[in-house]
Amino acid sequence: MEVVGSVQPLQQPASSSQPWRISDVPGVGRILVATRDIKQWELVLEDRALVTVPDNHPVCLGCLAPVDGTFTCGGCEWPVCSPQCQKEEQHRVECVIFQNKKIIATVKDYSMRHSMFTCVGVLRVLLLKGVDGQGSEEWNQVMGLMSHWETRKKEVEVAEAIRRMMVFFVERLGMDWVQLEDVQHAFGVLKTNAVGFMNTEARALYPVVSIMSHSCAANLEPVSDPGTCIKFRAKRQIKEGEELCMRYTSFLESGITMRSKLKAEWFFDCGCSRCKDPTEFGSYFSSPKCLCGGYLLLPDCHSPTLTCDVCEKTKDVCHQMEEDKAVEESWKNASLEQLIAIYRNVKKEQHNQYHTVFKIGERLLVLGQKTEDAEILCDIVEAGKHVIETLRIIDRGCSRLMGRCMLLQISSQQKLLVLRREEGRLKDGDYVQAVKELIVGRIRALKMSSSFFSCEQNTSESKNNPVTLTNNHQDSILVTC
């Protein structure tokens, strides 16, 4: 999400207390850098969206929530989720345009992509220029964002779709002030910089967040799900001068998959600390186990083969990806009992931190909330232990994901604890002590998974943080099976 170096769309923070500044890096563009040491959990950045838009699917044009066609706007007859949403400010101008030009989206299946909603997204960006095309501060910021159009236009279908969109805006909507370059740039900016919402097909374009670089080992994470406003907190302590980074895509895929997606959608080879380390901080998250006991490593992102770090045996990357995909397909719709069986089989062939083992373990933590079977709970607690250990390595610091996994783990441990007491396998004193530890763990996990952040610069919390994951707290509350 780089910003074009020749454009000055943003000023440095007005307050010296702001913990970030914009820095130019030759050959890279603009990045955000910490202006001082930042404490774990400190609120680092708050940004308000220039525009929020549909993500190529039918959604409410008021709040961007999912829709089923029950309600439509009284003015333009486009879908909304309630009568109140037709009055939302972001819908007003487009509503008048659609109403005057009698443009209505015909939707047959609300779960499928729809080109008209893609047009709405680009239209909202163009309207920042003003209905007369005179421009605005927001439009100037959009013009300063990278679109990668020179690369995107090489896809013939994309170039043709943008040309047709241009015709639609000018001839059907009467926006004669729109230039083809405007449409190309607006589309590319959304593809490059917009942040997706959770649980709905929508995105937001943030002016400052758009500058932030990607890292598979990011030091910032959103306090809550993206919306009209987004806040980022520090997952760990950050040193003055350190680059501030977020994630553009899931970090729980194999390194090969992540780097392929980053290259395909954002056109760069990731060079973060995790991607530079073939062992991924010693987790070997993307490295399958070799028959000799070593690990099949990917030397670099361009290598077509994995090579064992012990016996130097090689394996084709594509072949390994096909095997991993087959494993993932096998458990997508599996019952809890089936998933347990798959987990046991996969663990015989792979190590505890391998990404397919992690994903099955994470799924077991979720499904485990529905069982009271002691044997199954033992497997789930064991799987949860490996999930948390893996997150400690590849997602260093206090993250919302870690908090959620800890809560699920503690829930399974609690049920197992009760069962063991009923079986007479736990003395009252041991039971009481274990319950106390579970309560402490739950408080820690709730804080981590919440939208908590600290605004204090000189808090001592980071020195004696109750949820710092360098301790072995999770190990101490595991119930013996």
Phi and psi in degrees as a GROMACS rama.xvg file:
@    title "Ramachandran Plot"
@    xaxis  label "Phi"
@    yaxis  label "Psi"
@TYPE xy
-74.1257  161.949  GLU-2
-109.608  139.827  VAL-3
-60.8871  127.433  VAL-4
-64.3849  -28.3713  GLY-5
-80.9464  -9.65899  SER-6
-103.775  145.088  VAL-7
-115.647  71.1457  GLN-8
-79.7639  -17.9839  PRO-9
-131.833  147.401  LEU-10
-96.4108  162.429  GLN-11
-65.0849  155.416  GLN-12
-53.8512  136.892  PRO-13
-69.2277  -32.9567  ALA-14
-98.3223  135.396  SER-15
-67.9189  -14.6125  SER-16
-78.9432  -12.3801  SER-17
-61.4372  130.206  GLN-18
-85.0042  14.4383  PRO-19
-140.372  159.139  TRP-20
-144.489  162.04  ARG-21
-90.9015  131.247  ILE-22
-128.515  140.738  SER-23
-92.0524  129.647  ASP-24
-118.643  118.475  VAL-25
-54.9181  131.889  PRO-26
82.3549  -9.5072  GLY-27
-115.744  -46.4464  VAL-28
114.302  -149.563  GLY-29
-92.2578  142.469  ARG-30
-136.065  167.844  ILE-31
-103.16  135.61  LEU-32
-127.868  142.459  VAL-33
-70.2036  129.894  ALA-34
-88.2964  -8.58262  THR-35
-160.617  173.611  ARG-36
-64.8022  137.154  ASP-37
-117.112  133.594  ILE-38
-78.95  152.403  LYS-39
-57.8  133.131  GLN-40
76.4447  4.58254  TRP-41
-72.7356  141.219  GLU-42
-70.279  118.125  LEU-43
-101.576  -39.8811  VAL-44
-147.963  135.021  LEU-45
-128.181  129.89  GLU-46
-137.573  140.286  ASP-47
-106.94  137.635  ARG-48
-66.4834  136.679  ALA-49
-67.4675  -36.0303  LEU-50
-161.609  147.203  VAL-51
-117.967  139.876  THR-52
-141.243  156.918  VAL-53
-64.3418  149.449  PRO-54
-106.523  62.7494  ASP-55
71.6573  3.27542  ASN-56
-125.322  156.157  HIS-57
-62.5024  126.022  PRO-58
-143.829  169.111  VAL-59
-64.0973  126.591  CYS-60
-76.6906  -2.27237  LEU-61
-92.1588  -62.46  GLY-62
-107.638  -4.61556  CYS-63
69.7274  18.7387  LEU-64
-78.9235  162.246  ALA-65
-59.2926  148.132  PRO-66
-131.406  160.507  VAL-67
-128.713  8.29412  ASP-68
90.9879  1.83258  GLY-69
-64.3912  -40.7582  THR-70
-117.561  146.9  PHE-71
-133.19  156.361  THR-72
-64.7642  134.119  CYS-73
-66.4777  -17.2578  GLY-74
-93.9718  -60.0602  GLY-75
-99.5353  -11.7782  CYS-76
70.1443  17.8012  GLU-77
-81.7488  158.317  TRP-78
-68.6312  138.143  PRO-79
-135.127  165.402  VAL-80
-94.164  -10.9032  CYS-81
-163.153  160.608  SER-82
-58.2334  -29.5745  PRO-83
-67.5069  -33.0844  GLN-84
-69.2038  -21.4776  CYS-85
-68.868  -13.2759  GLN-86
-96.6228  -1.22075  LYS-87
-59.3254  139.473  GLU-88
-58.3756  -40.4068  GLU-89
-67.3367  -13.6754  GLN-90
-98.0133  -12.2561  HIS-91
-62.2608  -50.4883  ARG-92
-67.2984  -46.7895  VAL-93
-64.3566  -32.473  GLU-94
-61.2058  -44.7205  CYS-95
-63.4543  -42.582  VAL-96
-62.4866  -49.4466  ILE-97
-62.6759  -39.3606  PHE-98
-66.8761  -45.6722  GLN-99
-66.565  -35.3428  ASN-100
-95.0506  2.18992  LYS-101
53.7812  48.0989  LYS-102
-102.254  116.29  ILE-103
-126.762  135.895  ILE-104
-85.3453  121.347  ALA-105
-92.0515  115.09  THR-106
-113.232  120.477  VAL-107
-92.1238  -35.9251  LYS-108
-136.612  112.472  ASP-109
-75.0177  -4.27164  TYR-110
-96.0122  -5.55348  SER-111
-102.189  157.278  MET-112
-61.1421  150.144  ARG-113
-144.831  120.849  HIS-114
-62.8482  -27.5205  SER-115
-66.0131  -31.4552  MET-116
-78.2452  -26.2282  PHE-117
-63.9151  -41.369  THR-118
-62.2331  -39.2301  CYS-119
-60.7862  -40.8375  VAL-120
-60.0955  -48.1016  GLY-121
-66.6036  -38.5069  VAL-122
-58.5952  -43.6212  LEU-123
-62.8783  -35.1337  ARG-124
-68.9228  -43.8606  VAL-125
-62.1044  -34.8932  LEU-126
-68.8985  -13.7704  LEU-127
-66.0076  -21.5283  LEU-128
-74.0107  -15.88  LYS-129
99.6727  148.05  GLY-130
-64.4508  -15.979  VAL-131
-103.863  1.54471  ASP-132
73.1425  19.8306  GLY-133
-81.2837  -14.4824  GLN-134
94.8085  164.989  GLY-135
-157.384  172.555  SER-136
-61.6183  -40.8146  GLU-137
-62.7643  -41.2035  GLU-138
-64.6196  -38.1837  TRP-139
-61.9286  -37.2242  ASN-140
-66.4342  -40.6451  GLN-141
-61.3781  -41.4219  VAL-142
-65.12  -21.4737  MET-143
-85.0883  -4.34532  GLY-144
-93.0433  147.826  LEU-145
-72.1349  135.21  MET-146
-112.966  -18.9265  SER-147
55.9948  31.7977  HIS-148
-65.8774  -33.9291  TRP-149
-59.55  -30.5527  GLU-150
-85.6399  -42.8218  THR-151
-63.8927  -33.8235  ARG-152
-68.6238  -12.2548  LYS-153
-70.9277  -19.5224  LYS-154
-81.6008  111.707  GLU-155
-58.3513  -41.4951  VAL-156
-64.7002  -38.4509  GLU-157
-66.9653  -46.754  VAL-158
-59.6554  -40.6308  ALA-159
-68.9833  -39.0323  GLU-160
-63.6378  -38.5982  ALA-161
-69.4085  -36.2637  ILE-162
-62.7707  -44.3142  ARG-163
-65.8909  -35.0824  ARG-164
-63.0921  -41.3528  MET-165
-59.6393  -44.8063  MET-166
-61.5413  -41.1511  VAL-167
-61.1842  -45.8417  PHE-168
-64.2208  -42.7089  PHE-169
-79.9267  -49.4552  VAL-170
-84.9089  -37.8813  GLU-171
-89.1402  -37.1701  ARG-172
-99.4093  -6.68831  LEU-173
72.5394  23.3959  GLY-174
-90.1795  70.9435  MET-175
-71.8528  -7.00459  ASP-176
-86.6353  -6.13476  TRP-177
-80.128  133.136  VAL-178
-104.137  153.859  GLN-179
-57.3632  -39.1141  LEU-180
-62.1168  -33.1066  GLU-181
-64.8279  -44.4047  ASP-182
-65.8333  -43.7605  VAL-183
-59.7384  -45.4598  GLN-184
-68.7809  -43.4165  HIS-185
-60.8727  -43.957  ALA-186
-62.8221  -48.1622  PHE-187
-64.9666  -37.6222  GLY-188
-63.7011  -42.5513  VAL-189
-63.8414  -43.7314  LEU-190
-64.5936  -35.3771  LYS-191
-84.7255  -37.0881  THR-192
-116.924  -21.6222  ASN-193
-68.4799  143.211  ALA-194
-103.01  127.845  VAL-195
-73.252  145.463  GLY-196
-80.6813  161.314  PHE-197
-89.5516  139.969  MET-198
66.7776  15.3555  ASN-199
-158.754  157.751  THR-200
-89.1835  77.2639  GLU-201
-149.435  161.721  ALA-202
-142.853  161.4  ARG-203
-130.897  145.14  ALA-204
-109.461  111.776  LEU-205
-106.255  131.523  TYR-206
-67.9256  -41.045  PRO-207
-83.0939  -44.8065  VAL-208
-58.2552  -29.8976  VAL-209
-62.8575  -20.9385  SER-210
-82.6441  -23.9667  ILE-211
-65.656  135.929  MET-212
-80.028  163.837  SER-213
-91.201  145.991  HIS-214
-148.387  135.387  SER-215
-69.9326  -12.8322  CYS-216
-120.928  55.6947  ALA-217
-60.2333  148.562  ALA-218
-100.273  -5.65151  ASN-219
-120.688  153.895  LEU-220
-145.79  152.193  GLU-221
-62.4484  138.953  PRO-222
-66.8134  -37.4843  VAL-223
-144.848  178.481  SER-224
-63.8717  146.863  ASP-225
-58.5826  147.761  PRO-226
-158.084  -148.188  GLY-227
-65.3875  -22.3333  THR-228
-131.829  149.478  CYS-229
-137.422  140.679  ILE-230
-125.187  142.2  LYS-231
-119.236  136.677  PHE-232
-115.084  159.091  ARG-233
-80.1613  129.322  ALA-234
-77.6396  -23.6086  LYS-235
-152.695  176.561  ARG-236
-66.6496  137.206  GLN-237
-122.563  132.228  ILE-238
-84.9272  150.894  LYS-239
-56.3972  133.461  GLU-240
91.2548  -11.693  GLY-241
-74.0404  141.254  GLU-242
-70.8731  139.549  GLU-243
-91.5857  127.908  LEU-244
-132.742  152.309  CYS-245
-126.448  -178.133  MET-246
-109.728  135.214  ARG-247
-86.3903  -23.6704  TYR-248
-144.811  172.289  THR-249
-61.7849  138.104  SER-250
-95.1794  4.95611  PHE-251
-99.2795  8.368  LEU-252
-89.4868  166.098  GLU-253
-63.7326  155.512  SER-254
-57.5051  -36.2001  GLY-255
-62.5264  -46.6009  ILE-256
-65.7087  -44.0868  THR-257
-60.8656  -48.6062  MET-258
-67.1841  -33.1886  ARG-259
-65.3267  -41.1655  SER-260
-67.8988  -42.9008  LYS-261
-61.646  -38.6363  LEU-262
-69.2049  -40.447  LYS-263
-72.754  -38.0153  ALA-264
-98.4638  -30.4783  GLU-265
-120.867  -1.26188  TRP-266
63.3187  39.9384  PHE-267
-144.603  155.906  PHE-268
-92.2787  122.109  ASP-269
-68.5341  130.327  CYS-270
-121.68  29.8937  GLY-271
-71.4112  171.26  CYS-272
-60.6753  -34.7726  SER-273
-70.2223  -43.413  ARG-274
-70.6111  -26.4366  CYS-275
-75.3749  -20.346  LYS-276
-99.9059  109.235  ASP-277
-58.211  -24.175  PRO-278
-88.7614  -6.7686  THR-279
52.7063  59.8326  GLU-280
64.6149  25.7275  PHE-281
85.0549  6.35262  GLY-282
-85.1423  -27.3527  SER-283
54.687  36.9805  TYR-284
-57.506  -35.7645  PHE-285
-104.369  6.22456  SER-286
-108.916  109.836  SER-287
-66.148  157.808  PRO-288
-78.4171  137.214  LYS-289
-89.1621  155.86  CYS-290
-61.1983  -25.8922  LEU-291
-80.2416  -8.66874  CYS-292
103.959  -7.86923  GLY-293
-85.3528  -165.396  GLY-294
-125.71  137.998  TYR-295
-85.3293  105.366  LEU-296
-97.682  152.052  LEU-297
-96.4235  111.225  LEU-298
-57.1477  -43.1902  PRO-299
-155.92  170.426  ASP-300
-68.1497  -14.0315  CYS-301
-99.2313  -3.64405  HIS-302
-73.7557  136.854  SER-303
-86.3417  -4.74789  PRO-304
-132.628  151.715  THR-305
-94.8643  143.886  LEU-306
-129.489  130.043  THR-307
-66.318  134.969  CYS-308
-78.7357  -1.39083  ASP-309
-114.018  -61.5331  VAL-310
-96.4732  -5.06479  CYS-311
66.052  17.4386  GLU-312
-64.8977  146.441  LYS-313
-115.386  157.526  THR-314
-146.882  138.882  LYS-315
-66.3236  131.738  ASP-316
-59.9081  -45.0973  VAL-317
-62.5524  -38.3004  CYS-318
-62.5895  -43.5802  HIS-319
-64.8841  -39.9448  GLN-320
-63.6365  -37.423  MET-321
-65.3598  -39.9368  GLU-322
-64.2295  -44.1609  GLU-323
-63.3546  -40.4799  ASP-324
-64.7188  -38.9875  LYS-325
-62.8386  -40.6022  ALA-326
-63.3203  -45.1767  VAL-327
-64.9499  -38.2008  GLU-328
-65.2728  -30.8198  GLU-329
-69.8156  -23.5153  SER-330
-113.025  2.49745  TRP-331
-58.8675  -42.0471  LYS-332
-113.928  21.5005  ASN-333
-76.7243  148.693  ALA-334
-73.1132  171.632  SER-335
-60.2451  -44.3957  LEU-336
-63.9795  -41.7879  GLU-337
-64.8968  -39.2207  GLN-338
-66.2476  -37.2865  LEU-339
-60.0251  -44.8447  ILE-340
-63.0466  -43.2408  ALA-341
-63.4826  -41.7491  ILE-342
-60.3454  -44.9401  TYR-343
-63.2172  -40.5932  ARG-344
-67.016  -43.7066  ASN-345
-64.5081  -38.5976  VAL-346
-65.7784  -24.4045  LYS-347
-67.5233  -29.441  LYS-348
-99.8164  -25.4059  GLU-349
-122.067  170.326  GLN-350
-91.4077  168.997  HIS-351
-65.7449  -25.8328  ASN-352
-99.0883  5.62914  GLN-353
-67.1782  146.692  TYR-354
-63.5603  -33.879  HIS-355
-70.7533  -36.4006  THR-356
-63.8116  -42.2223  VAL-357
-60.2542  -47.5829  PHE-358
-63.6023  -40.6809  LYS-359
-65.8662  -41.4659  ILE-360
-61.4423  -41.2039  GLY-361
-63.3784  -40.2092  GLU-362
-66.9174  -37.464  ARG-363
-62.7776  -37.7528  LEU-364
-59.9513  -37.9426  LEU-365
-71.7876  -49.8663  VAL-366
-68.4676  -24.7022  LEU-367
-65.1492  -13.5178  GLY-368
-71.0935  -11.0855  GLN-369
-104.755  7.41825  LYS-370
-122.062  152.212  THR-371
-121.903  11.9704  GLU-372
-79.0612  121.157  ASP-373
-62.0957  -41.6393  ALA-374
-64.4911  -43.9251  GLU-375
-65.7091  -40.5021  ILE-376
-61.8438  -35.1361  LEU-377
-60.2753  -44.5144  CYS-378
-63.1227  -40.9991  ASP-379
-67.2525  -42.1952  ILE-380
-62.0276  -41.4561  VAL-381
-63.7565  -43.9946  GLU-382
-63.2307  -41.4016  ALA-383
-62.0178  -37.058  GLY-384
-59.2856  -43.891  LYS-385
-70.7626  -35.481  HIS-386
-59.7149  -47.7723  VAL-387
-67.1077  -40.0841  ILE-388
-60.5828  -41.2044  GLU-389
-65.8955  -43.3266  THR-390
-62.7776  -36.4664  LEU-391
-59.6692  -30.9651  ARG-392
-84.7948  -50.3296  ILE-393
-93.9782  -12.27  ILE-394
-130.044  60.2929  ASP-395
-58.9343  135.623  ARG-396
110.823  -167.876  GLY-397
-102.884  105.343  CYS-398
-114.675  159.691  SER-399
-63.5033  -37.1535  ARG-400
-63.5487  -44.1751  LEU-401
-59.3086  -43.121  MET-402
-60.2324  -42.2819  GLY-403
-66.1678  -42.3774  ARG-404
-65.1904  -38.714  CYS-405
-63.5869  -40.4842  MET-406
-62.3545  -43.1731  LEU-407
-65.0377  -41.6451  LEU-408
-61.7375  -46.024  GLN-409
-64.4229  -36.5888  ILE-410
-61.1909  -44.554  SER-411
-66.357  -40.2177  SER-412
-62.3477  -39.6193  GLN-413
-63.5248  -44.1489  GLN-414
-64.2741  -40.4341  LYS-415
-66.73  -37.0256  LEU-416
-60.9611  -45.1395  LEU-417
-62.7342  -43.5406  VAL-418
-62.7666  -41.8877  LEU-419
-66.7912  -33.9904  ARG-420
-68.6022  -41.6568  ARG-421
-63.6634  -31.0854  GLU-422
-79.4765  -5.57789  GLU-423
79.5479  17.1676  GLY-424
-92.0326  -1.84339  ARG-425
-129.114  131.714  LEU-426
-74.9468  157.196  LYS-427
-57.4888  -41.7809  ASP-428
-63.6253  -42.4595  GLY-429
-65.7171  -37.9892  ASP-430
-63.3674  -47.1625  TYR-431
-61.579  -42.4005  VAL-432
-64.9766  -41.7221  GLN-433
-64.277  -40.1806  ALA-434
-62.2622  -41.815  VAL-435
-59.8937  -43.4438  LYS-436
-66.0121  -37.7227  GLU-437
-63.9275  -39.854  LEU-438
-63.386  -44.9555  ILE-439
-61.0302  -44.5995  VAL-440
-62.6028  -39.3532  GLY-441
-65.6458  -40.0539  ARG-442
-61.9381  -43.5492  ILE-443
-61.5746  -47.0838  ARG-444
-65.5982  -38.8086  ALA-445
-61.9148  -40.5285  LEU-446
-65.466  -42.6017  LYS-447
-65.3777  -39.5478  MET-448
-82.7716  -7.36223  SER-449
-86.0814  -176.082  SER-450
-92.6834  24.495  SER-451
-64.9316  141.155  PHE-452
-152.069  158.779  PHE-453
-110.621  134.472  SER-454
-97.937  -6.11748  CYS-455
-80.9748  134.644  GLU-456
-82.7419  -30.9313  GLN-457
-113.16  29.3463  ASN-458
-67.6167  147.446  THR-459
-90.8921  4.18525  SER-460
-59.0734  -38.3117  GLU-461
-68.4496  -21.7304  SER-462
-76.7837  -36.4679  LYS-463
-128.23  49.1025  ASN-464
-68.9645  128.956  ASN-465
-70.3383  -8.91173  PRO-466
-123.228  16.5046  VAL-467
-61.6944  129.998  THR-468
-92.4864  28.7556  LEU-469
-91.6808  -7.02  THR-470
-89.2393  178.737  ASN-471
-110.255  33.4885  ASN-472
-56.1687  -42.8884  HIS-473
-63.3761  -34.2471  GLN-474
-67.5503  -33.8524  ASP-475
-71.4406  -19.8056  SER-476
-105.495  7.39429  ILE-477
-68.0663  131.88  LEU-478
-84.3628  128.559  VAL-479
-66.3471  129.53  THR-480
